[in-house]
């Protein structure tokens, strides 16, 4: 298994040059070979699980079960992207035949598809050391698109990053992909310098709003700006109707504590604010569920510092009362160990104290917000929660009032994923998943970092007009050697446009 050799660390320019050469070599390789290499990487990760997981546990404090499940998820998302490559629908091939009788005058032969953008730089996340790190979803999407990739590793799990990178490099190159199609770089400044390099064609990031905005600005300020796909912050509001509360208060209380406390609340989809008509029916259930919580180590000291500061601010805010105060304790190494904190306030206090309360608490803390019968929940969502990865509705059996319909409509505008009678933690790796949302959840709200649509971040459209068959890319040729779906607009069709709408 390959590992980094710090004695021969390449320069930023060498890494960029290597990535560009690998990208160009990759364009001559059939998609089936690329797909098999991605599957080989998935297989290799699972084969090395017993080596990788203990290192991840030591570096992040995450539990063995959580990490093994995450590694499996990482392998699954690699495999689904391999199938996406083989299917070829993501190329969105459109072929308009030459048409001398076209409605607006003679039409040339025009053929359009999506092609890989070039070398991609991905900044790995800390809270998912497999699924959003070296071998994560951005890696899968970039390789599937036909791009070479450089991952800026996260300082929170350096040994795991090096080991994982070795597994991936060996698998990809062993399966026939070019050397340096996958590389890593470490260090914040080196990552920034590489983002500025003219050979890098796109960037992606998962992390804080502050750092994500800084990197997005750098990408936009280059002499030749490049697309930058950042997943940043989200508070993921939840709205519980009166009927839902009356039907299953105990279930809602237990599910909330599980969602908030899992992985020490260090999840971008953790529910941060839960709107309820009355907190009283939930309080005992929340207290009971939280009483079984054992302290969980946070990812690192800096993460614990930030959470402790946010928690202290919220607990000290006038009009906020603790249902479960939770704990933050330090061990001999300075690492923070935490249990869930759940507080309650009301809509008036939330609006008045928004500067203290509305920021994301990256840790096991959530705020119950009591609303009144006359409150317009849709207006609250629009005003206080303009951009989120998720928004959730807990409704009663058969409930579909006009007010509820309006709320759902508003939530579809302020979040990328709207859930019903569930909890937002747990992002399914599946083709229809949307893991993105309006700013500040992401820098590009039309894109996703999970699901097969994530591949579209790393491709761009190109049309060919009157090109001879021999000079067309394979997906656009009449022979269609890659056997990808092609959408045809035959000659004569334009004279019937509009008929379907009559």
Secondary structure, DSSP 8 states (H G I E B T S, - for coil): -----GGG---HHHHHHHHHHHHHHHTTS-HHHHHHHHHHHHHHHHHTHHHHHHHHHHHH---HHHHHHHHHHHHHHHHHHHHHHHH-GGG-EEEE--BTT-TTS-B--EEEEEEE-SEEEEE--SS-TTTTSTTSHHHHHHHHHT--EEEE--GGGHHHHHHHHHHHHHHHHHTT--TTSEEEE-SHHHHHHHHTSTTEEEEEEES-HHHHHHHHHHHHHSSS--EEEEE------EEE-HHHHHHHHHHHHHHHHHHHHGGGG--TT---EEEES-SHHHHHHHHHHHHT---EE-S-HHHHHHHHHHHHHHHTSTT-EEEE--EEEE-TTS-EEEE-EEEEEEHHHHHHTHHHHSS---SSEEEEEE--TT--HHHHHHHH---EEEEEEE--TT---HHHHHHHHHHHHHEEEEEESS-S-S---STT-----TTTTBS-TT--SSSGGGGGGGEEEEEEES--GGGS-GGGSTT-TT---EEEE-TTGGGGTTGGG-
